[in-house]
Amino acid sequence: MFRIPVCSPSTTKREKELVNQALEENCISSTSKYVRVFEKEFARKIGTSHAIAVNSGTSALFVALKALGIKEGDEVIVPTFTMIATPNAVVQCGAKPVFVDSRKDNCNINEELIEEAITPKTKAIIPVHLYGQPCEMDKIMEIAKDYGLYVVEDCAEAHGAKYKGETVGSIGDAGCFSFYANKIITTGEGGAITTSNQVLAKEMEQLRQFYFPKAGHYWHKKVGWNLRMGSLQAAYGLGQLERWDELVGNRIANAEYYTASLKNLVETPMEVGVQWMYVIRTPDRDKLMDYLEMEGVETRSGFTPCNKQPPYKDNKEYPIADELARTTMCLPSGSSLTLGEKDIVINLIRKFYE
């Protein structure tokens, strides 16, 4: 058991009160008022007309892509340096993920390399706002417009991040969020899709629940899935949304403190956004992780590039993604991380480099 975990959820009496309230009202299904209220409040936070709650961030990506008509034979551009959930959602639609290398400065997809990856089969781009750092959305949206492509933002790690004043998840055709236990806003497990396109929102609502009709029962025009969020998750999430400024602000404060303390020891590229995880780069990554583990501090390595994973292995070169995979690591970053815990981590890193 680590004395300082890498990222623990922050639960208060308010989340417990709302979950107990839902239980007392016997509201435990996905059709309860808690899910509807959560969707409305989350859409308001992101600045979209609609939010469609689902059971995971991966389901959010899948439902968004299906609703946009992504199918077998299509190609979707994704960064190779990302969680494998991103290309998995593409494959679930029968389509092919086409990988693009990263930017070294913020770990995100290199927007300057997207255009050369486009083919006549390309239908969409999934920019992933890694670790809470917004991608260069102006360039990405310009490319999408020029080639008639959809843009599905993967915002799993970026609740509240802004790009030039716009909240991520409100810029592309759809935004996909995760509410896994270690995310800035959590429901334990869960996800949501945000959009201001009413037609798209209605399609996604039906796809996530067996494509039930508005009236009548057990008549289904299309194949749909059971990917709904439950009431208890939504009730917990409502408590988190009430604490939005606190939870987002704490992640930013963690990052500012780490950056000020560590910038002369390691590379600290994460200086904008909402800092879901605070990432450093160092050629001593593996040794430093082992040292911190021995001292009771949990960390995480950066992602293994998707093109290195058995389901997606290819022979193309992605040099920046490979470098990031060798050198990046995440420090403890939870919203409930104390000043004392941050100081322990910082002092241990200083001691490592003495």
N, C-alpha and C positions, 0 to 999 in steps of 0.2 A: 504494500500500500504506500503510495507516494505521499509525502507530507505536503507537497505542493503539486496538485494535479495540473495538467496542461490546460484544461478548460472545463470547469464544472458549471452546471446550471445554477441560476440565482433564483431561489424560491422564497417568497415572503408569505405573510399571513393572507394577503389579498388573493393570491392564486388559490390557496387552500380554501378560503371562504367561497370563492366562485365555484370551485369543483364541488364542495359540499352542498352548495345551493342547488346545483344541477342535480345532484343525487337526491336531495330532499324533494325536489320537484318531479323526480322520476324521469328526468330528461336525459336519456343516455344514448339515443340514436343520432344518426347523421341528419335526421329531419328536424331536430330540435331548434328552438330559437337561438340557442347559443352559437350554433354554426353560422346562422344568417347574420347575427350581430357581429361576430368575429369577421366575417367577410366584408361587411360594410365598413367596419372600423379600419381594417387593414387596407382596403382600397383607398380610404381617405388619407391614411398615412403615406401611401405611395403616390397619390395624386392621380389615380385612375378612376374610371366610372365603375369598374367591376373587379372583384376578386373572387376566384373560384377555389374553395378549399378542397384539398385532396389529402391522401394519406402519406405522401412523402414528396421530397423535392424531385426525385426521379420520376414519379408519376406525373408531377407538374410538367416536366419536360416532354414526356411521352404524350400526354393529353394535348398539350399545345401544338406539338408537331402533327399529331393525327388530325386535329381540328383544322390545321392549315393545309391538309391534304398531302402531307409527305407520305410517300408510298414506295413500294419496291421499284428499283431502278433509279430512284432519285439519289442525289448526293447532297450532303450537308457539311458545311465547313465548320470545324471545331479546332480549338487549340489542342496540341498534343500534351502540353503540360497542364493537366487538370485531373480532377477526380474522374474515375472511369464511368461514373453515372452519366456523364454527358454523352459520350459516344454510345453507351448502352441504350439510351433512349432513342437514338437515331436507328440503331439496329432493330429495336423492337418494332419500329414502323416498317421494317423491311428495306430501309434505305442504307446508304453507305456513308460512314463518316470519312471526311477528307481532312487530314491533319495539316496544321500550320504551326510553324515555330513561334517562339515567344520573344518578347522584349526583355532585355536583361534588367532594365531599370525598375520595372514593376511586376514582372513575371506574367503579364497578360499577353494575349494573342498579339502578334506583330501585325498591326493593321496594314503595313506597307507590303506584306506578303500575301494578303488575302486574294488580291485580284489575279495573281498568277495561278492560284489554285482553282479558279472558276472554270467549269466546263459547261457544255450544253445541258448536262444532267443536273447541275447545281440548282437547288431550289431555296436554300436558306443558309444563314450564317448564325452560329451560336457564339456570341462573345461571352466569355466567362469573366465576371468581375472578381478575380481571385483575391482571397484574403481581405475582401472589402475595398479593393482598389478599382475604381471605375476604368473601364476600357476607353479608348479614344473613339467615342461614339459618333462624333461628327463625320469622321472619315469612313467609319463602318456604314453609317446610314447613307452616305453619299454613294458608296460602292453598291449598296443594296438597291438604291434608286436607279442607278445607271444600268444595272443588270436585271432588274425586276425580281429581286430576291426578298424573301421574308427575313426578318431579324427577330430571333427569340433570345432575349437576354437571360443568361444563367446568373441569377442573383442569389444563389444559395448561401453565399458568404457575405452578402453586402446589404443587409437591411439598413436603410437610411442613408446609404452613400449617395452623394450628389455629383453629377457631371455638369459643370457650367450652370448650376442652379436647378437642374432637373434631377429628380430622384430616379435612380436606376430602377428599372422595372416599369417605367412610364415612357420610355424613349422608343423602344422597338415595337413590333406588332404585339408582343406578349413578353411578360417578365415572369420568371419561374423562381420561386423561393423555397428554401428548406427550413423546417422548424425542428430539426433534429436537436437532441438535448444539448449539444455544445454550441448551437448557433446563438447569435445575439438576441434574437427573439425565438423562444422555443415553445412547442406544445408537447415535447417528449419525442414523438414522431409526428410527421405531418409536413404539408407543403401547401403552396397556393400559387395560382396563376393570376397575374394582373393584366388588364387590358382596358382600353377605352372603346374598343370595337364591339358594339352590342351584338352583332350577328355572330362574331367569333365567340363571345362570352356564352351565348345560348348554346352553341354547339359544344363547347367544352363542358358546360353544366350537364348536358345529356350524356356525353361520352363517359363521364366519370361515374355514372349511375345507370348502367345497363341500357342507356338510351330509352328510358321510360317515356311514354307520351305525356303530354300535359293533362289529358283527360283519358279515363279508362285505365285498364290494367292489363299487363302481360301482352302488350302489342308493341313490337320493337322494329322500327324502320331500318335500323343499322345495328351493327355489332357495337356493344358498349361494354364497359368494365365496372367492377366494383372497386372504386378507388377513392371512396369518400372519407372525409374526416369525421371522427366521432365527437359527440357532444362534450365529453369530459376533457378531451384535448382542446376543444375550442374554448371551454370555460377557463381552463388554465391559461390559454393564450390571451384571453381578454385581460387577465391580470397583468400579463407581460406587456400588452399594448398600453395599458395605463402607465407603465413604467418606462415607456419608450425612450424618453430623453435621458433618463438615468442609465439605462442599459447601454444605449448607444454611446452616451457621453463617457461612461466608464472605460469602454474599449479605446476610445480616442485618448483619454487621459493615460491609460496604460502605455500606449504607443509613444506619446510625447515624453513620458518619464524614461522609458527604455532608451529612446533615441538620444536624449540629452546625456544619458549615463554611459552609453555603449558606443557612440559613434567613432571614438578613437581606438576602439578595440576590434570591432567587426564591421562589416558593411551593413548598413541599416537602410534598405531601399524603401521601406514602407512608411512614407511620410505624408500621404494624403489618404482620403477615404475614411472608412469607419473602423478599420483594423480588427476584423473578426479574429484573426490570429496575428500576433506580432512575429514577423519573419526576419531572420538575419541570414547573411551569407558569410561563410567562412570555409577555407580549404581544410580546416581542422574539424569539420562538422561531426564526423563519426566519433572522433576522440572526445570532443566536447560533450556530445550527447551521452556517451558512456560515463564520463566524469560526473555530469549532472545527475544521471540516474543513480550512481553510487551514493550521491549526496541526498537522495530522496526527492529530486526534482524531475517531474515528467516533462518530456518534450516530444515533438513529432518531426520526422524528416519531411522534406518537401515531397511532392508527388513523383512517382515513377511515371515517366512519359507513357502515354497510352500506346504509342507505336512500339514500345518495348514489352507490352503485355501480350501474353499468348493469343488472346482472341484477335488482336489487331496488329500483330508483329509485321513490320515491313522493313525494307532495306534502304529507305530514304534517310537522309541526314537531317537532323534537327539539332544543330550544335548548341544553341542557347538552352533549349529544354534539357539537353544532356548535362550541361554545366549546372543549371539550376537544380537538377536532380541530385548532383553530387555535393552541392554546397549549401543548400537552403535547409533551415530548420525553424520550427515554431517554438517560441518560448511560452510559458504559462501566460494565458491571456483572458481568462474568464472575467465576467463583469463584476464578480464578487472578490476578485484578487485584491489583497490588502497591500498597503504601502510597505509593511514589514516583509511580506512575501516577495514583493518586487525587489526590495533591497537584498534579500537573501540570494535571489537569482543573480542579480547584478554583481554582488560581491564574489560569488562563486566563479562567475565568468572572469572577473578581474584576477582572481587567484589562479585560475587556469592559465592565464596568459602571463603570469609573473615569471 
